[in-house]
Amino acid sequence: MAWTIETVADYEDEDKHGVIDMVCDEELVVVGQSGWSGEARVYDVKNGELKFKLQCNDLGDTPAPFSHDSILVWLGTSIIVTVGTNDNTLSVWDRSGTLLAQDLHKDKEKIAEMKRIQGMEDEEKEAWFEEQTAGMNEEEKYNYGMAMAFGFVSNDKKIDCLTVKDDLIYCGFDRGFFIVGNEDGEWKIIKDVKLDYEVKEIEVAGNWIAVGKVQDGKKVFSLWDPENREMGDDLKVELKYFRSGKFVYPNIFLIGGRGDVDKTGVEIWNVETGEMVRHLLKGEKRYEFINTNGKLFAVCEFINSWSSGEEKMLKLAVYNVDQVLDTDIPEESLWSHSCEYSTLDLGSEHIRAVFSGNNLVVNHGRTKLSVMALKEA
């Protein structure tokens, strides 16, 4: 049940800045950046070649700091999915970087009207603004004017969470979730599931999609059946409001939290029985990112977005899923693999570690990505 993890390649990319999210498979590594570029960068997993860049928002003419964005990324079987959290831009790309669909959840008529208004001559625009803001107080006029200036269009489906399974994209928002897919060669919203609560978490959970809500300060999940397209009852477990979690069904591995809860280590819960399996590394460190391929999982140490300039060593830890789920094995006997990376080498980067079936890819420096081969001993 032990593994060997060996670095087989190091990438260097001077233009990689502020990696906030990452995903990989046996062919591609996709990193989403935080900052003003609005980009995701796509590499060949074998040699680190930058294959192409994805422009994931339309904020190029928006002045800083209003154009700051964090790009989140996912991989399907044949697609790359990105979300810009600033203006809620959802994009679907093929694996060569061609844009297939964008912002299917937004009101195209409102967007077209906004572009028409922004294209007006100054006098015409001022007259239009005075007509629209008649009866508003000064604060309301200011907010309305700022929205016009930066092209903000209200959206009744603001994405709070997202996951991808079998090239279907599941997007949670404040009144349920919707599913984006390709039907008869056209990308569209193929299902809009209305719920009486805001979906705060949506994750692949075995053959199901786990849909999470907040209830009395706890996270509660129900399972969506993709085959029959129907929602089941709430699962038995009520979890703390955690930062991030991944399912290896029927178990969920979760890190972090809000409020007066233990934010250290990794809690593992069986969502069918409602029982905690193990609290790994309890009292040790806080972690901010978790990823799994079903056999192994990795967690990356939490770091604030600002840095004092003093060196701090940040931990990456990898564990065997089956071992951690075996409560007969004491924590001190678990196989693990850990690395430490200096904040002085990171700059504005965060440590991110993601799995394919055979590789672990780690973002751990201003310019550096490393590919590590996984072998079961």
Summary of the structure (lengths in Angstrom):
residues: 377
radius of gyration: 22.1
end to end distance: 7.1
largest distance: 75.9
contacts: 1172
relative contact order: 0.13
helix: 12%
strand: 49%
